[in-house]
Amino acid sequence: MAHLGVRSDAVAITVNGDSRDIPAGSTITSLLTSLELDPRLVVVERNREILRDRDSYGHIELTDGDTIEIVHFVGGG
């Protein structure tokens, strides 16, 4: 029996200040892919903790209420 008002297929997170619903089970890697971002060119912070190990992005599952900040590297000359 499903609980009213609870969506088990999605979780609510905040990405760079914007609320976003993502599929349950999403990882940092799947979030970056959905945003068309290259993990090598960004820094990701989850709940005020910088995620330094990019190899772990595929194993870090996002949960309801997570706050994600993504900073892009910008090149120039």
PyMOL Python script that loads the backbone (N, CA, C, O; Angstrom):
from pymol import cmd

cmd.read_pdbstr("""\
ATOM      1  N   MET A   1       0.849  -1.184   0.000  1.00  0.00           N
ATOM      2  CA  MET A   1       0.000   0.000   0.000  1.00  0.00           C
ATOM      3  C   MET A   1       0.887   1.237   0.000  1.00  0.00           C
ATOM      4  O   MET A   1       1.774   1.363   0.845  1.00  0.00           O
ATOM      5  N   ALA A   2       0.659   2.145  -0.931  1.00  0.00           N
ATOM      6  CA  ALA A   2       1.452   3.359  -1.044  1.00  0.00           C
ATOM      7  C   ALA A   2       0.998   4.387  -0.012  1.00  0.00           C
ATOM      8  O   ALA A   2      -0.182   4.485   0.322  1.00  0.00           O
ATOM      9  N   HIS A   3       1.961   5.142   0.475  1.00  0.00           N
ATOM     10  CA  HIS A   3       1.647   6.219   1.409  1.00  0.00           C
ATOM     11  C   HIS A   3       1.270   7.465   0.625  1.00  0.00           C
ATOM     12  O   HIS A   3       1.892   7.774  -0.391  1.00  0.00           O
ATOM     13  N   LEU A   4       0.264   8.174   1.089  1.00  0.00           N
ATOM     14  CA  LEU A   4      -0.156   9.395   0.414  1.00  0.00           C
ATOM     15  C   LEU A   4       0.927  10.453   0.503  1.00  0.00           C
ATOM     16  O   LEU A   4       1.516  10.665   1.563  1.00  0.00           O
ATOM     17  N   GLY A   5       1.188  11.119  -0.617  1.00  0.00           N
ATOM     18  CA  GLY A   5       2.144  12.212  -0.634  1.00  0.00           C
ATOM     19  C   GLY A   5       3.601  11.774  -0.686  1.00  0.00           C
ATOM     20  O   GLY A   5       4.492  12.624  -0.702  1.00  0.00           O
ATOM     21  N   VAL A   6       3.865  10.481  -0.714  1.00  0.00           N
ATOM     22  CA  VAL A   6       5.244  10.000  -0.763  1.00  0.00           C
ATOM     23  C   VAL A   6       5.497   9.387  -2.127  1.00  0.00           C
ATOM     24  O   VAL A   6       4.785   8.480  -2.557  1.00  0.00           O
ATOM     25  N   ARG A   7       6.523   9.896  -2.805  1.00  0.00           N
ATOM     26  CA  ARG A   7       6.893   9.353  -4.112  1.00  0.00           C
ATOM     27  C   ARG A   7       8.159   8.530  -3.937  1.00  0.00           C
ATOM     28  O   ARG A   7       9.242   9.071  -3.715  1.00  0.00           O
ATOM     29  N   SER A   8       8.010   7.229  -4.040  1.00  0.00           N
ATOM     30  CA  SER A   8       9.158   6.354  -3.842  1.00  0.00           C
ATOM     31  C   SER A   8      10.047   6.300  -5.071  1.00  0.00           C
ATOM     32  O   SER A   8      11.158   5.773  -5.011  1.00  0.00           O
ATOM     33  N   ASP A   9       9.564   6.847  -6.198  1.00  0.00           N
ATOM     34  CA  ASP A   9      10.342   6.791  -7.423  1.00  0.00           C
ATOM     35  C   ASP A   9      11.227   8.018  -7.627  1.00  0.00           C
ATOM     36  O   ASP A   9      11.975   8.073  -8.604  1.00  0.00           O
ATOM     37  N   ALA A  10      11.162   8.996  -6.736  1.00  0.00           N
ATOM     38  CA  ALA A  10      11.951  10.217  -6.892  1.00  0.00           C
ATOM     39  C   ALA A  10      12.380  10.750  -5.525  1.00  0.00           C
ATOM     40  O   ALA A  10      11.745  10.489  -4.503  1.00  0.00           O
ATOM     41  N   VAL A  11      13.471  11.501  -5.543  1.00  0.00           N
ATOM     42  CA  VAL A  11      13.924  12.198  -4.343  1.00  0.00           C
ATOM     43  C   VAL A  11      14.083  13.677  -4.700  1.00  0.00           C
ATOM     44  O   VAL A  11      14.377  14.023  -5.845  1.00  0.00           O
ATOM     45  N   ALA A  12      13.886  14.533  -3.713  1.00  0.00           N
ATOM     46  CA  ALA A  12      13.994  15.978  -3.907  1.00  0.00           C
ATOM     47  C   ALA A  12      15.361  16.434  -3.408  1.00  0.00           C
ATOM     48  O   ALA A  12      15.719  16.206  -2.253  1.00  0.00           O
ATOM     49  N   ILE A  13      16.117  17.080  -4.290  1.00  0.00           N
ATOM     50  CA  ILE A  13      17.422  17.631  -3.914  1.00  0.00           C
ATOM     51  C   ILE A  13      17.474  19.085  -4.357  1.00  0.00           C
ATOM     52  O   ILE A  13      16.590  19.562  -5.069  1.00  0.00           O
ATOM     53  N   THR A  14      18.507  19.774  -3.934  1.00  0.00           N
ATOM     54  CA  THR A  14      18.757  21.144  -4.377  1.00  0.00           C
ATOM     55  C   THR A  14      20.095  21.168  -5.092  1.00  0.00           C
ATOM     56  O   THR A  14      21.106  20.723  -4.549  1.00  0.00           O
ATOM     57  N   VAL A  15      20.098  21.690  -6.315  1.00  0.00           N
ATOM     58  CA  VAL A  15      21.319  21.782  -7.120  1.00  0.00           C
ATOM     59  C   VAL A  15      21.573  23.251  -7.415  1.00  0.00           C
ATOM     60  O   VAL A  15      20.785  23.901  -8.102  1.00  0.00           O
ATOM     61  N   ASN A  16      22.675  23.768  -6.893  1.00  0.00           N
ATOM     62  CA  ASN A  16      23.040  25.177  -7.083  1.00  0.00           C
ATOM     63  C   ASN A  16      21.860  26.106  -6.781  1.00  0.00           C
ATOM     64  O   ASN A  16      21.603  27.065  -7.509  1.00  0.00           O
ATOM     65  N   GLY A  17      21.147  25.797  -5.686  1.00  0.00           N
ATOM     66  CA  GLY A  17      20.065  26.644  -5.221  1.00  0.00           C
ATOM     67  C   GLY A  17      18.706  26.368  -5.827  1.00  0.00           C
ATOM     68  O   GLY A  17      17.717  26.965  -5.402  1.00  0.00           O
ATOM     69  N   ASP A  18      18.623  25.468  -6.821  1.00  0.00           N
ATOM     70  CA  ASP A  18      17.357  25.152  -7.468  1.00  0.00           C
ATOM     71  C   ASP A  18      16.854  23.785  -7.032  1.00  0.00           C
ATOM     72  O   ASP A  18      17.607  22.811  -7.034  1.00  0.00           O
ATOM     73  N   SER A  19      15.576  23.711  -6.657  1.00  0.00           N
ATOM     74  CA  SER A  19      14.969  22.432  -6.285  1.00  0.00           C
ATOM     75  C   SER A  19      14.815  21.571  -7.533  1.00  0.00           C
ATOM     76  O   SER A  19      14.510  22.061  -8.620  1.00  0.00           O
ATOM     77  N   ARG A  20      15.037  20.274  -7.342  1.00  0.00           N
ATOM     78  CA  ARG A  20      14.973  19.357  -8.474  1.00  0.00           C
ATOM     79  C   ARG A  20      14.572  17.982  -7.956  1.00  0.00           C
ATOM     80  O   ARG A  20      15.082  17.524  -6.934  1.00  0.00           O
ATOM     81  N   ASP A  21      13.659  17.328  -8.663  1.00  0.00           N
ATOM     82  CA  ASP A  21      13.310  15.939  -8.372  1.00  0.00           C
ATOM     83  C   ASP A  21      14.121  15.061  -9.313  1.00  0.00           C
ATOM     84  O   ASP A  21      14.169  15.305 -10.519  1.00  0.00           O
ATOM     85  N   ILE A  22      14.752  14.049  -8.758  1.00  0.00           N
ATOM     86  CA  ILE A  22      15.548  13.125  -9.555  1.00  0.00           C
ATOM     87  C   ILE A  22      15.084  11.701  -9.238  1.00  0.00           C
ATOM     88  O   ILE A  22      14.491  11.459  -8.187  1.00  0.00           O
ATOM     89  N   PRO A  23      15.350  10.775 -10.138  1.00  0.00           N
ATOM     90  CA  PRO A  23      14.946   9.391  -9.872  1.00  0.00           C
ATOM     91  C   PRO A  23      15.650   8.836  -8.629  1.00  0.00           C
ATOM     92  O   PRO A  23      16.834   9.088  -8.402  1.00  0.00           O
ATOM     93  N   ALA A  24      14.898   8.079  -7.838  1.00  0.00           N
ATOM     94  CA  ALA A  24      15.491   7.403  -6.683  1.00  0.00           C
ATOM     95  C   ALA A  24      16.632   6.519  -7.180  1.00  0.00           C
ATOM     96  O   ALA A  24      16.529   5.892  -8.234  1.00  0.00           O
ATOM     97  N   GLY A  25      17.708   6.475  -6.420  1.00  0.00           N
ATOM     98  CA  GLY A  25      18.859   5.673  -6.803  1.00  0.00           C
ATOM     99  C   GLY A  25      19.872   6.419  -7.647  1.00  0.00           C
ATOM    100  O   GLY A  25      20.903   5.856  -8.017  1.00  0.00           O
ATOM    101  N   SER A  26      19.594   7.687  -7.961  1.00  0.00           N
ATOM    102  CA  SER A  26      20.534   8.480  -8.759  1.00  0.00           C
ATOM    103  C   SER A  26      21.833   8.691  -7.995  1.00  0.00           C
ATOM    104  O   SER A  26      21.848   8.790  -6.768  1.00  0.00           O
ATOM    105  N   THR A  27      22.911   8.757  -8.744  1.00  0.00           N
ATOM    106  CA  THR A  27      24.231   8.998  -8.168  1.00  0.00           C
ATOM    107  C   THR A  27      24.741  10.358  -8.643  1.00  0.00           C
ATOM    108  O   THR A  27      24.119  11.018  -9.476  1.00  0.00           O
ATOM    109  N   ILE A  28      25.879  10.755  -8.096  1.00  0.00           N
ATOM    110  CA  ILE A  28      26.518  11.992  -8.564  1.00  0.00           C
ATOM    111  C   ILE A  28      26.790  11.883 -10.066  1.00  0.00           C
ATOM    112  O   ILE A  28      26.548  12.833 -10.811  1.00  0.00           O
ATOM    113  N   THR A  29      27.290  10.733 -10.508  1.00  0.00           N
ATOM    114  CA  THR A  29      27.580  10.539 -11.931  1.00  0.00           C
ATOM    115  C   THR A  29      26.327  10.706 -12.780  1.00  0.00           C
ATOM    116  O   THR A  29      26.365  11.397 -13.798  1.00  0.00           O
ATOM    117  N   SER A  30      25.216  10.086 -12.383  1.00  0.00           N
ATOM    118  CA  SER A  30      23.997  10.200 -13.188  1.00  0.00           C
ATOM    119  C   SER A  30      23.452  11.630 -13.175  1.00  0.00           C
ATOM    120  O   SER A  30      22.884  12.081 -14.170  1.00  0.00           O
ATOM    121  N   LEU A  31      23.617  12.341 -12.069  1.00  0.00           N
ATOM    122  CA  LEU A  31      23.203  13.742 -12.020  1.00  0.00           C
ATOM    123  C   LEU A  31      24.034  14.569 -13.000  1.00  0.00           C
ATOM    124  O   LEU A  31      23.482  15.346 -13.780  1.00  0.00           O
ATOM    125  N   LEU A  32      25.351  14.407 -12.963  1.00  0.00           N
ATOM    126  CA  LEU A  32      26.212  15.157 -13.873  1.00  0.00           C
ATOM    127  C   LEU A  32      25.896  14.827 -15.323  1.00  0.00           C
ATOM    128  O   LEU A  32      25.898  15.718 -16.172  1.00  0.00           O
ATOM    129  N   THR A  33      25.626  13.562 -15.621  1.00  0.00           N
ATOM    130  CA  THR A  33      25.267  13.155 -16.978  1.00  0.00           C
ATOM    131  C   THR A  33      23.975  13.836 -17.413  1.00  0.00           C
ATOM    132  O   THR A  33      23.878  14.327 -18.537  1.00  0.00           O
ATOM    133  N   SER A  34      22.982  13.865 -16.522  1.00  0.00           N
ATOM    134  CA  SER A  34      21.703  14.493 -16.873  1.00  0.00           C
ATOM    135  C   SER A  34      21.857  15.993 -17.107  1.00  0.00           C
ATOM    136  O   SER A  34      21.078  16.597 -17.845  1.00  0.00           O
ATOM    137  N   LEU A  35      22.861  16.587 -16.477  1.00  0.00           N
ATOM    138  CA  LEU A  35      23.126  18.018 -16.651  1.00  0.00           C
ATOM    139  C   LEU A  35      24.127  18.287 -17.779  1.00  0.00           C
ATOM    140  O   LEU A  35      24.507  19.429 -18.036  1.00  0.00           O
ATOM    141  N   GLU A  36      24.545  17.202 -18.447  1.00  0.00           N
ATOM    142  CA  GLU A  36      25.530  17.267 -19.534  1.00  0.00           C
ATOM    143  C   GLU A  36      26.834  17.924 -19.092  1.00  0.00           C
ATOM    144  O   GLU A  36      27.396  18.766 -19.792  1.00  0.00           O
ATOM    145  N   LEU A  37      27.302  17.512 -17.901  1.00  0.00           N
ATOM    146  CA  LEU A  37      28.550  18.042 -17.347  1.00  0.00           C
ATOM    147  C   LEU A  37      29.608  16.949 -17.297  1.00  0.00           C
ATOM    148  O   LEU A  37      29.321  15.804 -16.947  1.00  0.00           O
ATOM    149  N   ASP A  38      30.820  17.315 -17.646  1.00  0.00           N
ATOM    150  CA  ASP A  38      31.959  16.401 -17.594  1.00  0.00           C
ATOM    151  C   ASP A  38      32.524  16.418 -16.173  1.00  0.00           C
ATOM    152  O   ASP A  38      32.943  17.472 -15.696  1.00  0.00           O
ATOM    153  N   PRO A  39      32.544  15.270 -15.489  1.00  0.00           N
ATOM    154  CA  PRO A  39      33.043  15.228 -14.107  1.00  0.00           C
ATOM    155  C   PRO A  39      34.467  15.757 -13.958  1.00  0.00           C
ATOM    156  O   PRO A  39      34.849  16.212 -12.880  1.00  0.00           O
ATOM    157  N   ARG A  40      35.246  15.702 -15.026  1.00  0.00           N
ATOM    158  CA  ARG A  40      36.637  16.180 -14.957  1.00  0.00           C
ATOM    159  C   ARG A  40      36.719  17.702 -14.935  1.00  0.00           C
ATOM    160  O   ARG A  40      37.765  18.268 -14.616  1.00  0.00           O
ATOM    161  N   LEU A  41      35.612  18.362 -15.276  1.00  0.00           N
ATOM    162  CA  LEU A  41      35.633  19.817 -15.397  1.00  0.00           C
ATOM    163  C   LEU A  41      34.809  20.535 -14.339  1.00  0.00           C
ATOM    164  O   LEU A  41      34.543  21.731 -14.456  1.00  0.00           O
ATOM    165  N   VAL A  42      34.404  19.796 -13.298  1.00  0.00           N
ATOM    166  CA  VAL A  42      33.612  20.408 -12.232  1.00  0.00           C
ATOM    167  C   VAL A  42      34.127  19.959 -10.868  1.00  0.00           C
ATOM    168  O   VAL A  42      34.820  18.950 -10.737  1.00  0.00           O
ATOM    169  N   VAL A  43      33.766  20.738  -9.870  1.00  0.00           N
ATOM    170  CA  VAL A  43      33.961  20.346  -8.476  1.00  0.00           C
ATOM    171  C   VAL A  43      32.563  20.197  -7.889  1.00  0.00           C
ATOM    172  O   VAL A  43      31.708  21.062  -8.080  1.00  0.00           O
ATOM    173  N   VAL A  44      32.334  19.098  -7.174  1.00  0.00           N
ATOM    174  CA  VAL A  44      31.017  18.830  -6.606  1.00  0.00           C
ATOM    175  C   VAL A  44      31.114  18.880  -5.086  1.00  0.00           C
ATOM    176  O   VAL A  44      32.011  18.297  -4.478  1.00  0.00           O
ATOM    177  N   GLU A  45      30.167  19.590  -4.495  1.00  0.00           N
ATOM    178  CA  GLU A  45      30.043  19.667  -3.044  1.00  0.00           C
ATOM    179  C   GLU A  45      28.685  19.084  -2.683  1.00  0.00           C
ATOM    180  O   GLU A  45      27.663  19.491  -3.236  1.00  0.00           O
ATOM    181  N   ARG A  46      28.672  18.129  -1.752  1.00  0.00           N
ATOM    182  CA  ARG A  46      27.421  17.523  -1.291  1.00  0.00           C
ATOM    183  C   ARG A  46      27.259  17.836   0.180  1.00  0.00           C
ATOM    184  O   ARG A  46      28.097  17.455   0.997  1.00  0.00           O
ATOM    185  N   ASN A  47      26.190  18.524   0.521  1.00  0.00           N
ATOM    186  CA  ASN A  47      25.904  18.890   1.911  1.00  0.00           C
ATOM    187  C   ASN A  47      27.116  19.540   2.586  1.00  0.00           C
ATOM    188  O   ASN A  47      27.496  19.195   3.705  1.00  0.00           O
ATOM    189  N   ARG A  48      27.705  20.495   1.857  1.00  0.00           N
ATOM    190  CA  ARG A  48      28.841  21.303   2.330  1.00  0.00           C
ATOM    191  C   ARG A  48      30.151  20.533   2.464  1.00  0.00           C
ATOM    192  O   ARG A  48      31.085  21.004   3.113  1.00  0.00           O
ATOM    193  N   GLU A  49      30.225  19.354   1.855  1.00  0.00           N
ATOM    194  CA  GLU A  49      31.462  18.573   1.855  1.00  0.00           C
ATOM    195  C   GLU A  49      31.921  18.396   0.412  1.00  0.00           C
ATOM    196  O   GLU A  49      31.190  17.859  -0.421  1.00  0.00           O
ATOM    197  N   ILE A  50      33.156  18.858   0.122  1.00  0.00           N
ATOM    198  CA  ILE A  50      33.697  18.722  -1.220  1.00  0.00           C
ATOM    199  C   ILE A  50      34.010  17.252  -1.474  1.00  0.00           C
ATOM    200  O   ILE A  50      34.666  16.592  -0.668  1.00  0.00           O
ATOM    201  N   LEU A  51      33.526  16.754  -2.610  1.00  0.00           N
ATOM    202  CA  LEU A  51      33.777  15.366  -2.992  1.00  0.00           C
ATOM    203  C   LEU A  51      35.030  15.341  -3.858  1.00  0.00           C
ATOM    204  O   LEU A  51      34.982  15.678  -5.041  1.00  0.00           O
ATOM    205  N   ARG A  52      36.134  14.945  -3.272  1.00  0.00           N
ATOM    206  CA  ARG A  52      37.430  15.017  -3.949  1.00  0.00           C
ATOM    207  C   ARG A  52      37.717  13.809  -4.842  1.00  0.00           C
ATOM    208  O   ARG A  52      38.490  13.921  -5.794  1.00  0.00           O
ATOM    209  N   ASP A  53      37.117  12.675  -4.555  1.00  0.00           N
ATOM    210  CA  ASP A  53      37.400  11.448  -5.294  1.00  0.00           C
ATOM    211  C   ASP A  53      36.377  11.254  -6.412  1.00  0.00           C
ATOM    212  O   ASP A  53      35.301  10.700  -6.183  1.00  0.00           O
ATOM    213  N   ARG A  54      36.711  11.708  -7.617  1.00  0.00           N
ATOM    214  CA  ARG A  54      35.778  11.605  -8.738  1.00  0.00           C
ATOM    215  C   ARG A  54      35.436  10.149  -9.060  1.00  0.00           C
ATOM    216  O   ARG A  54      34.356   9.872  -9.580  1.00  0.00           O
ATOM    217  N   ASP A  55      36.337   9.225  -8.758  1.00  0.00           N
ATOM    218  CA  ASP A  55      36.072   7.809  -9.017  1.00  0.00           C
ATOM    219  C   ASP A  55      34.920   7.282  -8.175  1.00  0.00           C
ATOM    220  O   ASP A  55      34.331   6.255  -8.512  1.00  0.00           O
ATOM    221  N   SER A  56      34.587   7.968  -7.084  1.00  0.00           N
ATOM    222  CA  SER A  56      33.508   7.512  -6.204  1.00  0.00           C
ATOM    223  C   SER A  56      32.142   8.057  -6.621  1.00  0.00           C
ATOM    224  O   SER A  56      31.128   7.640  -6.060  1.00  0.00           O
ATOM    225  N   TYR A  57      32.086   8.970  -7.582  1.00  0.00           N
ATOM    226  CA  TYR A  57      30.829   9.608  -7.967  1.00  0.00           C
ATOM    227  C   TYR A  57      29.750   8.598  -8.345  1.00  0.00           C
ATOM    228  O   TYR A  57      28.574   8.818  -8.054  1.00  0.00           O
ATOM    229  N   GLY A  58      30.124   7.507  -8.981  1.00  0.00           N
ATOM    230  CA  GLY A  58      29.162   6.503  -9.404  1.00  0.00           C
ATOM    231  C   GLY A  58      28.615   5.670  -8.263  1.00  0.00           C
ATOM    232  O   GLY A  58      27.641   4.938  -8.438  1.00  0.00           O
ATOM    233  N   HIS A  59      29.236   5.776  -7.086  1.00  0.00           N
ATOM    234  CA  HIS A  59      28.818   4.996  -5.924  1.00  0.00           C
ATOM    235  C   HIS A  59      28.095   5.842  -4.875  1.00  0.00           C
ATOM    236  O   HIS A  59      27.545   5.299  -3.916  1.00  0.00           O
ATOM    237  N   ILE A  60      28.090   7.151  -5.047  1.00  0.00           N
ATOM    238  CA  ILE A  60      27.453   8.041  -4.067  1.00  0.00           C
ATOM    239  C   ILE A  60      26.016   8.277  -4.491  1.00  0.00           C
ATOM    240  O   ILE A  60      25.746   9.022  -5.434  1.00  0.00           O
ATOM    241  N   GLU A  61      25.092   7.629  -3.779  1.00  0.00           N
ATOM    242  CA  GLU A  61      23.673   7.748  -4.094  1.00  0.00           C
ATOM    243  C   GLU A  61      23.101   9.001  -3.431  1.00  0.00           C
ATOM    244  O   GLU A  61      23.306   9.242  -2.242  1.00  0.00           O
ATOM    245  N   LEU A  62      22.386   9.783  -4.219  1.00  0.00           N
ATOM    246  CA  LEU A  62      21.771  11.002  -3.702  1.00  0.00           C
ATOM    247  C   LEU A  62      20.509  10.647  -2.931  1.00  0.00           C
ATOM    248  O   LEU A  62      19.757   9.754  -3.320  1.00  0.00           O
ATOM    249  N   THR A  63      20.292  11.359  -1.834  1.00  0.00           N
ATOM    250  CA  THR A  63      19.143  11.076  -0.985  1.00  0.00           C
ATOM    251  C   THR A  63      18.290  12.331  -0.824  1.00  0.00           C
ATOM    252  O   THR A  63      18.749  13.450  -1.053  1.00  0.00           O
ATOM    253  N   ASP A  64      17.054  12.118  -0.430  1.00  0.00           N
ATOM    254  CA  ASP A  64      16.099  13.203  -0.258  1.00  0.00           C
ATOM    255  C   ASP A  64      16.684  14.289   0.654  1.00  0.00           C
ATOM    256  O   ASP A  64      17.154  14.001   1.754  1.00  0.00           O
ATOM    257  N   GLY A  65      16.648  15.529   0.186  1.00  0.00           N
ATOM    258  CA  GLY A  65      17.128  16.654   0.982  1.00  0.00           C
ATOM    259  C   GLY A  65      18.580  17.025   0.756  1.00  0.00           C
ATOM    260  O   GLY A  65      19.051  18.019   1.309  1.00  0.00           O
ATOM    261  N   ASP A  66      19.314  16.240  -0.055  1.00  0.00           N
ATOM    262  CA  ASP A  66      20.708  16.588  -0.323  1.00  0.00           C
ATOM    263  C   ASP A  66      20.797  17.959  -0.990  1.00  0.00           C
ATOM    264  O   ASP A  66      19.937  18.342  -1.783  1.00  0.00           O
ATOM    265  N   THR A  67      21.856  18.682  -0.648  1.00  0.00           N
ATOM    266  CA  THR A  67      22.157  19.959  -1.292  1.00  0.00           C
ATOM    267  C   THR A  67      23.467  19.784  -2.051  1.00  0.00           C
ATOM    268  O   THR A  67      24.501  19.457  -1.469  1.00  0.00           O
ATOM    269  N   ILE A  68      23.403  20.004  -3.343  1.00  0.00           N
ATOM    270  CA  ILE A  68      24.547  19.823  -4.235  1.00  0.00           C
ATOM    271  C   ILE A  68      24.939  21.173  -4.805  1.00  0.00           C
ATOM    272  O   ILE A  68      24.095  21.924  -5.295  1.00  0.00           O
ATOM    273  N   GLU A  69      26.203  21.468  -4.736  1.00  0.00           N
ATOM    274  CA  GLU A  69      26.745  22.657  -5.411  1.00  0.00           C
ATOM    275  C   GLU A  69      27.762  22.158  -6.437  1.00  0.00           C
ATOM    276  O   GLU A  69      28.626  21.341  -6.120  1.00  0.00           O
ATOM    277  N   ILE A  70      27.653  22.652  -7.655  1.00  0.00           N
ATOM    278  CA  ILE A  70      28.547  22.256  -8.727  1.00  0.00           C
ATOM    279  C   ILE A  70      29.235  23.508  -9.245  1.00  0.00           C
ATOM    280  O   ILE A  70      28.578  24.473  -9.637  1.00  0.00           O
ATOM    281  N   VAL A  71      30.556  23.488  -9.243  1.00  0.00           N
ATOM    282  CA  VAL A  71      31.343  24.621  -9.724  1.00  0.00           C
ATOM    283  C   VAL A  71      32.069  24.171 -10.990  1.00  0.00           C
ATOM    284  O   VAL A  71      32.735  23.135 -10.998  1.00  0.00           O
ATOM    285  N   HIS A  72      31.936  24.948 -12.046  1.00  0.00           N
ATOM    286  CA  HIS A  72      32.563  24.634 -13.327  1.00  0.00           C
ATOM    287  C   HIS A  72      33.935  25.277 -13.407  1.00  0.00           C
ATOM    288  O   HIS A  72      34.122  26.409 -12.960  1.00  0.00           O
ATOM    289  N   PHE A  73      34.890  24.562 -13.971  1.00  0.00           N
ATOM    290  CA  PHE A  73      36.184  25.157 -14.286  1.00  0.00           C
ATOM    291  C   PHE A  73      36.014  25.913 -15.598  1.00  0.00           C
ATOM    292  O   PHE A  73      35.413  25.406 -16.545  1.00  0.00           O
ATOM    293  N   VAL A  74      36.541  27.113 -15.642  1.00  0.00           N
ATOM    294  CA  VAL A  74      36.457  27.927 -16.850  1.00  0.00           C
ATOM    295  C   VAL A  74      37.864  28.204 -17.330  1.00  0.00           C
ATOM    296  O   VAL A  74      38.696  28.722 -16.585  1.00  0.00           O
ATOM    297  N   GLY A  75      38.124  27.859 -18.577  1.00  0.00           N
ATOM    298  CA  GLY A  75      39.439  28.102 -19.153  1.00  0.00           C
ATOM    299  C   GLY A  75      39.443  29.419 -19.904  1.00  0.00           C
ATOM    300  O   GLY A  75      38.392  29.949 -20.263  1.00  0.00           O
ATOM    301  N   GLY A  76      40.598  29.924 -20.129  1.00  0.00           N
ATOM    302  CA  GLY A  76      40.694  31.169 -20.880  1.00  0.00           C
ATOM    303  C   GLY A  76      42.146  31.492 -21.150  1.00  0.00           C
ATOM    304  O   GLY A  76      43.057  30.788 -20.713  1.00  0.00           O
ATOM    305  N   GLY A  77      42.331  32.549 -21.862  1.00  0.00           N
ATOM    306  CA  GLY A  77      43.708  32.884 -22.189  1.00  0.00           C
ATOM    307  C   GLY A  77      43.922  34.345 -22.370  1.00  0.00           C
ATOM    308  O   GLY A  77      45.041  34.775 -22.651  1.00  0.00           O
TER     309      GLY A  77
END
""", "prot")
cmd.dss("prot")
cmd.show_as("cartoon", "prot")
cmd.util.cbc("prot")
cmd.orient("prot")
